[in-house]
């Protein structure tokens, strides 16, 4: 079960990275910093970061 959850998390990270055209490492860092892998929260942080550019 743990491997399935890890695979699911990696798929989610890859999806978000591709959708927002950023590195998967950045997505992992945002998830680590937020303490949550909830998609809407991560996407909100990505948009905040994009606005700073």
Rosetta blueprint (number, residue, H / E / L):
1 X L
2 X H
3 X H
4 X H
5 X H
6 X H
7 X H
8 X H
9 X H
10 X H
11 X H
12 X H
13 X H
14 X H
15 X H
16 X H
17 X H
18 X H
19 X H
20 X H
21 X L
22 X L
23 X L
24 X H
25 X H
26 X H
27 X H
28 X H
29 X H
30 X H
31 X H
32 X H
33 X H
34 X H
35 X L
36 X L
37 X L
38 X L
39 X H
40 X H
41 X H
42 X H
43 X H
44 X H
45 X H
46 X H
47 X H
48 X H
49 X H
50 X H
51 X H
52 X H
53 X L
